[in-house]
Amino acid sequence: MRLTKYSDFALRTLIYMATADRRCTINEIAQSYSIPKNHLVKVVNQLASIGFIESIRGKGGGIELAYEPSSINLGEVVRATEQSFDLVECFSLENQCVLTPSCLLANIISQALDQFLAVLDEYTLEDLLAPKVTVLLNLN
């Protein structure tokens, strides 16, 4: 299984925003990750329309997480941003494979995809963040 760049950009955008813990701009995220701004605009628009992030217009505007990182499930993000999970031809509506009537591969691939998504469902955006370290100083 390989995620599209679109899903990768979506996940990286969410990670950036969660790490920054403030309102961000598309320009700063695009520059930080060397992602073309026009690609990121599409990703951000979808993340906002789905409800993972909020977009604030005007002076002082930007984008921010709509929920705490612990409430954003990775499986949900990937399902929302991947256009297709047709890993083999027989998964698609345009299936032309002559082996389809007797092939067992589709069932195995389907199980693998289910497991892939099930693992992602076990994690949230918070799980992708570096642990915050509290430094205690002994001033005695």
Secondary structure by P-SEA (a helix, b strand, c coil): ccccaaaaaaaaaaaaaaaacccccaaaaaaaacccaaaaaaaaaaaaaaccbbbbccccbbbbbccccccccaaaaaaacccccccccccccccccccccccaaaaaaaaaaaaaaaaaaacccccccccbbbbbbbcc
